[in-house]
Amino acid sequence: MAIKPRNKRDLQFNMASFSDLVFLLLIFFMLTSTLVAPNAIKLLLPQSNSRTMATQTVTVYINERMDYFVGETPVSLNRLESVIDDRLKGEIKASIVLRSDQTVPVQYVVNVIDAVNNINNKYNTKHKVILATRPNR
């Protein structure tokens, strides 16, 4: 004599709750990733009303201590042109984004522009330097 239980067990697995959890995690990580600062080197950029958007091939930083960085690599002024040249290999028309602290004298900015102009003259390319700014508020 077999006794049958009143409540039958359902052996199927419902994935709806797990898909909801995955979407919530996806939204959480998307929101928190936008809060992360895109610049590894902290600078106080000069303010401007203009908005020029360009795809950046190389980023050059000048911090408040007048140190040069190509990407996140520290570079001396003597090696600046050769390092930028290495990063631009094979490019004919690239954009170099210059992120300079607002306290940096203009001569340090001109040094970067001169380095890119020397590369342009050497290889007959059309690279341009764009100075990054922060918006006026």
C-alpha positions as CSV (number, residue, x, y, z in Angstrom):
1,M,0.0,0.0,0.0
2,A,1.7,3.1,-1.3
3,I,0.8,6.4,0.4
4,K,0.8,9.3,-2.0
5,P,1.7,12.8,-0.7
6,R,-0.7,15.6,-1.2
7,N,1.9,18.1,-2.4
8,K,3.7,17.1,-5.5
9,R,7.3,18.2,-5.8
10,D,8.1,20.2,-9.0
11,L,11.5,19.1,-10.4
12,Q,11.7,22.0,-12.8
13,F,14.1,24.9,-12.1
14,N,12.9,28.5,-12.6
15,M,15.6,30.8,-14.0
16,A,13.5,34.0,-13.9
17,S,14.8,35.1,-10.6
18,F,18.4,34.5,-11.6
19,S,18.0,36.6,-14.8
20,D,16.6,39.4,-12.7
21,L,19.6,39.2,-10.5
22,V,22.0,39.3,-13.4
23,F,20.3,42.4,-14.8
24,L,20.5,44.1,-11.5
25,L,24.2,43.3,-11.2
26,L,24.8,44.5,-14.8
27,I,23.1,47.9,-14.0
28,F,25.1,48.2,-10.8
29,F,28.4,47.7,-12.5
30,M,27.5,50.0,-15.4
31,L,26.6,52.8,-13.0
32,T,29.7,52.4,-10.8
33,S,32.1,52.1,-13.8
34,T,31.0,55.6,-14.9
35,L,32.0,57.0,-11.5
36,V,35.6,55.9,-11.9
37,A,37.9,58.7,-13.1
38,P,39.2,58.1,-16.6
39,N,42.4,59.9,-16.0
40,A,45.0,58.1,-13.9
41,I,47.1,61.2,-13.4
42,K,45.2,63.8,-11.3
43,L,45.2,67.2,-12.9
44,L,43.3,70.4,-12.5
45,L,42.5,71.2,-16.2
46,P,42.0,74.8,-17.4
47,Q,38.4,75.8,-18.0
48,S,36.8,76.5,-21.4
49,N,33.5,77.0,-23.1
50,S,34.5,75.2,-26.3
51,R,33.8,71.6,-26.9
52,T,35.9,69.7,-29.4
53,M,35.6,65.9,-29.4
54,A,38.2,63.8,-31.1
55,T,39.4,60.3,-31.0
56,Q,42.6,60.2,-29.1
57,T,45.5,58.1,-30.2
58,V,48.0,59.3,-27.7
59,T,47.5,61.1,-24.4
60,V,50.2,63.3,-23.0
61,Y,50.0,64.6,-19.4
62,I,51.9,67.5,-17.7
63,N,51.3,67.6,-14.0
64,E,51.8,70.5,-11.6
65,R,55.5,69.5,-11.0
66,M,56.1,69.9,-14.8
67,D,56.6,66.2,-15.3
68,Y,55.7,64.7,-18.7
69,F,53.7,61.4,-19.0
70,V,52.8,59.6,-22.3
71,G,49.9,57.5,-21.3
72,E,50.8,56.6,-17.7
73,T,54.6,56.3,-18.4
74,P,56.8,59.1,-17.1
75,V,59.0,60.6,-19.8
76,S,61.8,63.2,-19.8
77,L,61.7,66.1,-22.2
78,N,64.6,64.7,-24.1
79,R,62.8,61.4,-24.9
80,L,59.3,63.0,-25.3
81,E,59.4,63.1,-29.1
82,S,60.8,59.6,-29.6
83,V,58.2,58.1,-27.2
84,I,55.3,59.9,-29.0
85,D,56.8,58.8,-32.3
86,D,56.8,55.2,-31.1
87,R,53.1,55.4,-30.1
88,L,52.2,56.9,-33.5
89,K,53.9,54.3,-35.7
90,G,51.8,53.7,-38.8
91,E,49.4,56.6,-38.1
92,I,49.1,59.4,-40.7
93,K,46.5,61.6,-39.1
94,A,46.2,61.1,-35.3
95,S,45.1,63.2,-32.4
96,I,47.4,63.8,-29.4
97,V,45.3,64.9,-26.4
98,L,47.3,67.1,-24.1
99,R,46.1,67.2,-20.5
100,S,48.0,69.9,-18.7
101,D,47.5,71.2,-15.2
102,Q,46.3,74.8,-15.3
103,T,49.3,75.9,-13.3
104,V,51.8,74.7,-15.9
105,P,53.6,77.5,-17.9
106,V,52.9,77.7,-21.6
107,Q,56.4,76.7,-22.5
108,Y,55.8,73.1,-21.4
109,V,52.7,72.9,-23.6
110,V,54.7,74.4,-26.5
111,N,57.4,71.7,-26.0
112,V,54.7,69.0,-26.7
113,I,53.4,70.8,-29.7
114,D,57.0,71.2,-31.0
115,A,57.6,67.5,-30.6
116,V,54.5,66.6,-32.6
117,N,55.4,69.2,-35.3
118,N,58.9,67.7,-35.6
119,I,57.3,64.2,-36.1
120,N,54.9,65.7,-38.7
121,N,57.8,67.3,-40.6
122,K,60.0,64.2,-40.3
123,Y,57.4,61.7,-41.7
124,N,55.1,64.2,-43.6
125,T,52.1,63.3,-41.4
126,K,49.2,65.4,-40.2
127,H,49.0,64.7,-36.4
128,K,47.3,67.4,-34.3
129,V,47.5,68.3,-30.7
130,I,44.3,69.0,-28.8
131,L,44.4,70.7,-25.4
132,A,42.0,69.1,-23.0
133,T,39.9,71.4,-20.8
134,R,37.2,71.1,-18.2
135,P,33.8,72.8,-18.9
136,N,32.9,76.2,-17.3
137,R,30.3,75.9,-14.6
